[in-house]
């Protein structure tokens, strides 16, 4: 893949692009890197699609000098990249935080988005007490000096499909990237800026967008992950729910064969 940097408001986004067909633009979860999409990107390119995978603001090889972070900021980036890559209406793939951002982008610019792939999606705040105290608690947990070690320990629980050793390795790789100069402050700003309630006004505008909702059955971010996936799908007239056994918050990385197969079937239906 070719790594490119695109100018967006107040910063640069790192995007790996490969392929010549219809564009699938992907963004990883908060705290994760574009490499989470590597297995899926290979399948997309081999099947005749163009894969474009970004590092979200302040993460990976993207810059850290942004003034805004969170759901709406990532939605802005989706739209800017679609316009700059210039391959016409695009399929957006988002994970966790960036899934909500993909929904916002589709609601803002329906002319640019022809389908959504929502992986472990946050299209609303969790219900119950965690929806109330979760954001404040998370901001405290990522403060220095304890933040990096706390996030590393938490991250290891997110991907049961990788096994203990694989999840620990992934968490270590992410922390190594997040603790590079200026990176942790940008990550803290992302945690602070994450507000899934901002997705709500757009739900009524995206009903006609075809969607694939993929949820790990062991996703620890939800008490009832499959029920949450079904709620997400209920916001669309045409949506398929895929529950991935044994997987957590990154099913596209934990079970790339199953998820890749479902994604390609979804894309082929969209492309006719």
C-alpha positions as CSV (number, residue, x, y, z in Angstrom):
1,X,0.0,0.0,0.0
2,X,1.0,3.6,-0.6
3,X,1.0,5.9,2.5
4,X,-0.2,9.4,1.7
5,X,-0.8,12.4,3.9
6,X,-3.9,14.6,3.2
7,X,-4.3,18.1,4.5
8,X,-7.4,18.6,6.5
9,X,-8.4,21.5,8.8
10,X,-5.5,22.1,11.2
11,X,-3.6,18.9,10.4
12,X,-2.7,16.0,8.2
13,X,-4.2,12.5,8.0
14,X,-2.1,9.5,7.1
15,X,-4.0,7.2,4.7
16,X,-2.8,4.0,3.1
17,X,-4.4,3.5,-0.4
18,X,-4.3,0.5,-2.7
19,X,-6.5,-0.8,-5.5
20,X,-8.3,0.6,-8.5
21,X,-12.0,-0.2,-8.0
22,X,-14.8,1.3,-5.9
23,X,-13.6,3.0,-2.8
24,X,-13.9,1.6,0.7
25,X,-12.7,4.3,3.2
26,X,-11.9,2.8,6.6
27,X,-11.2,4.4,10.1
28,X,-10.1,2.4,13.2
29,X,-11.3,2.8,16.8
30,X,-10.1,5.3,19.3
31,X,-6.7,4.2,20.6
32,X,-6.2,1.8,17.7
33,X,-4.2,2.1,14.5
34,X,-4.9,1.7,10.8
35,X,-3.1,-1.7,10.8
36,X,-6.3,-3.1,12.4
37,X,-7.7,-3.2,8.9
38,X,-4.7,-4.8,7.2
39,X,-6.3,-8.3,6.8
40,X,-9.6,-6.8,5.4
41,X,-7.7,-4.4,3.1
42,X,-5.9,-7.3,1.5
43,X,-9.2,-8.9,0.7
44,X,-10.8,-5.7,-0.6
45,X,-7.9,-5.1,-3.0
46,X,-7.9,-8.8,-4.2
47,X,-11.6,-8.5,-4.9
48,X,-11.3,-5.4,-7.1
49,X,-12.0,-2.6,-4.6
50,X,-9.8,0.3,-3.6
51,X,-8.9,0.2,0.1
52,X,-8.1,3.5,1.9
53,X,-7.3,3.2,5.6
54,X,-6.7,6.2,7.7
55,X,-5.1,6.8,11.1
56,X,-7.6,9.0,12.9
57,X,-6.6,12.4,14.3
58,X,-3.6,12.3,16.7
59,X,-3.1,8.6,16.1
60,X,-0.5,6.6,14.2
61,X,1.1,8.6,11.4
62,X,-1.5,11.4,11.4
63,X,-0.5,14.7,13.0
64,X,-1.3,15.9,16.5
65,X,-2.0,19.6,16.0
66,X,-5.8,19.4,15.5
67,X,-8.1,21.7,17.4
68,X,-11.1,19.3,17.4
69,X,-11.3,15.6,18.2
70,X,-14.2,13.1,18.5
71,X,-17.1,11.8,16.5
72,X,-17.9,14.9,14.5
73,X,-14.3,15.7,13.7
74,X,-13.8,12.2,12.3
75,X,-16.9,12.7,10.3
76,X,-15.4,15.9,8.8
77,X,-12.3,13.8,7.9
78,X,-14.4,11.1,6.1
79,X,-16.0,13.8,4.0
80,X,-12.8,15.6,3.2
81,X,-11.0,12.4,2.2
82,X,-13.8,11.2,-0.1
83,X,-13.6,14.6,-1.9
84,X,-9.8,14.5,-2.1
85,X,-9.4,10.8,-3.2
86,X,-12.2,11.6,-5.7
87,X,-13.5,8.2,-6.7
88,X,-17.2,9.2,-6.4
89,X,-19.7,7.9,-3.8
90,X,-18.0,5.8,-1.3
91,X,-18.5,3.0,1.2
92,X,-17.4,4.0,4.7
93,X,-16.1,1.5,7.3
94,X,-15.9,2.7,10.9
95,X,-15.0,0.9,14.1
96,X,-16.4,1.9,17.5
97,X,-16.1,5.7,17.7
98,X,-15.4,6.1,14.0
99,X,-18.5,4.0,13.2
100,X,-20.6,6.8,14.7
101,X,-18.5,9.3,12.7
102,X,-19.3,7.3,9.5
103,X,-23.0,7.6,10.3
104,X,-22.7,11.4,10.8
105,X,-20.8,11.7,7.5
106,X,-23.5,9.8,5.7
107,X,-26.2,12.0,7.2
108,X,-24.3,15.2,6.3
109,X,-23.4,14.2,2.7
110,X,-25.7,11.4,1.4
111,X,-24.5,12.2,-2.1
112,X,-21.0,11.0,-1.1
113,X,-21.8,7.8,0.9
114,X,-23.5,4.8,-0.7
115,X,-23.0,2.3,2.2
116,X,-21.9,1.8,5.8
117,X,-19.9,-0.9,7.4
118,X,-20.3,-0.5,11.1
119,X,-17.9,-2.6,13.3
120,X,-18.5,-2.7,17.0
121,X,-20.4,0.6,16.5
122,X,-21.1,3.3,19.0
123,X,-24.2,5.1,17.6
124,X,-25.3,6.1,21.1
125,X,-24.0,6.2,24.6
126,X,-24.2,3.0,26.7
127,X,-27.4,2.7,28.7
128,X,-27.5,2.7,32.5
129,X,-24.9,4.0,34.9
130,X,-22.0,3.7,32.4
131,X,-23.7,6.0,30.0
132,X,-23.8,8.6,32.8
133,X,-20.4,8.2,34.5
134,X,-18.5,6.5,31.7
135,X,-17.2,9.6,29.9
136,X,-16.0,11.3,33.1
137,X,-14.5,8.0,34.4
138,X,-12.6,7.5,31.1
139,X,-11.1,11.0,31.1
140,X,-9.8,10.3,34.6
141,X,-8.4,6.9,33.7
142,X,-6.3,8.3,30.8
143,X,-4.6,11.0,32.8
144,X,-0.9,10.8,33.3
145,X,1.1,9.3,34.9
146,X,-1.2,6.2,35.2
147,X,-3.0,6.6,31.9
148,X,-0.8,4.6,29.6
149,X,-0.6,1.6,31.9
150,X,-4.3,1.7,32.6
151,X,-5.2,1.9,28.8
152,X,-2.8,-0.9,28.0
153,X,-4.4,-3.2,30.6
154,X,-7.9,-2.2,29.4
155,X,-6.9,-2.7,25.8
156,X,-5.9,-6.3,26.4
157,X,-9.5,-7.2,27.3
158,X,-10.9,-5.8,24.0
159,X,-9.9,-8.5,21.6
160,X,-10.5,-12.0,23.0
161,X,-10.5,-13.4,19.4
162,X,-6.7,-12.7,19.3
163,X,-6.0,-14.8,22.3
164,X,-4.2,-13.6,25.4
165,X,-0.8,-13.4,23.7
166,X,-2.1,-11.7,20.6
167,X,-4.2,-9.2,22.5
168,X,-1.2,-8.3,24.8
169,X,1.0,-7.8,21.7
170,X,-1.6,-5.6,20.0
171,X,-2.1,-3.5,23.2
172,X,1.7,-3.1,23.5
173,X,2.0,-1.9,19.9
174,X,-0.8,0.6,20.3
175,X,0.6,2.0,23.5
176,X,4.1,2.4,21.9
177,X,2.5,4.5,19.2
178,X,0.2,6.5,21.6
179,X,3.1,7.5,23.9
180,X,5.3,9.0,21.2
181,X,5.9,12.7,21.6
182,X,2.6,14.8,21.7
183,X,0.6,11.6,21.0
184,X,-0.8,11.0,24.5
185,X,-2.2,14.6,24.7
186,X,-4.0,14.0,21.4
187,X,-5.3,10.7,22.7
188,X,-6.7,12.4,25.8
189,X,-8.3,15.0,23.6
190,X,-9.9,12.2,21.6
191,X,-11.3,10.7,24.8
192,X,-12.6,14.1,25.9
193,X,-14.1,14.8,22.4
194,X,-15.9,11.5,22.1
195,X,-19.6,12.1,22.4
196,X,-21.8,9.5,20.7
197,X,-24.9,11.7,21.5
198,X,-23.8,13.8,18.5
199,X,-24.8,10.9,16.2
200,X,-28.5,11.0,17.2
201,X,-29.6,14.0,15.1
202,X,-28.4,12.1,12.0
203,X,-30.1,8.8,12.5
204,X,-33.3,9.9,10.8
205,X,-31.3,11.0,7.7
206,X,-29.5,7.7,7.1
207,X,-32.4,5.3,7.0
208,X,-32.0,4.7,3.3
209,X,-28.3,4.0,3.4
210,X,-27.5,0.2,3.2
211,X,-25.6,-0.9,6.3
212,X,-23.7,-3.9,7.5
213,X,-23.5,-4.1,11.3
214,X,-20.7,-6.4,12.6
215,X,-20.5,-7.0,16.4
216,X,-18.3,-9.4,18.3
217,X,-20.4,-11.6,20.6
218,X,-17.9,-10.9,23.4
219,X,-17.5,-7.2,22.9
220,X,-16.7,-6.0,26.4
221,X,-17.9,-2.4,25.7
222,X,-21.6,-3.6,25.7
223,X,-23.4,-5.7,28.3
224,X,-25.5,-7.2,25.5
225,X,-23.5,-6.7,22.3
226,X,-25.8,-8.5,19.9
227,X,-28.8,-6.6,21.2
228,X,-26.9,-3.4,20.6
229,X,-26.1,-4.5,17.1
230,X,-29.8,-5.2,16.4
231,X,-30.7,-1.7,17.7
232,X,-28.1,-0.1,15.4
233,X,-29.6,-2.1,12.5
234,X,-33.1,-0.9,13.4
235,X,-32.1,2.6,12.3
236,X,-31.8,1.5,8.7
237,X,-34.3,0.1,6.2
238,X,-31.7,-2.2,4.7
239,X,-29.3,-3.6,7.3
240,X,-27.7,-7.0,8.0
241,X,-26.4,-7.9,11.5
242,X,-23.4,-10.2,11.8
243,X,-22.6,-11.5,15.2
244,X,-19.0,-12.9,15.3
245,X,-18.5,-15.7,17.8
246,X,-15.6,-15.5,20.2
247,X,-14.7,-11.9,19.2
248,X,-14.6,-8.6,20.9
249,X,-14.3,-5.0,19.8
250,X,-12.3,-5.4,16.6
251,X,-14.0,-8.4,14.8
252,X,-12.4,-7.4,11.5
253,X,-9.0,-8.0,13.0
254,X,-10.0,-10.9,15.3
255,X,-11.9,-12.9,12.7
256,X,-10.8,-11.5,9.3
257,X,-12.0,-14.5,7.2
258,X,-15.6,-14.4,8.4
259,X,-15.9,-10.7,8.5
260,X,-14.1,-10.3,5.2
261,X,-16.6,-12.7,3.6
262,X,-19.5,-10.8,4.9
263,X,-18.1,-7.4,3.9
264,X,-17.4,-8.6,0.3
265,X,-20.9,-10.0,0.0
266,X,-22.3,-6.7,1.2
267,X,-20.1,-4.7,-1.2
268,X,-21.0,-6.9,-4.2
269,X,-24.7,-6.3,-3.5
270,X,-24.1,-2.6,-3.4
271,X,-22.2,-2.7,-6.7
272,X,-24.8,-4.9,-8.4
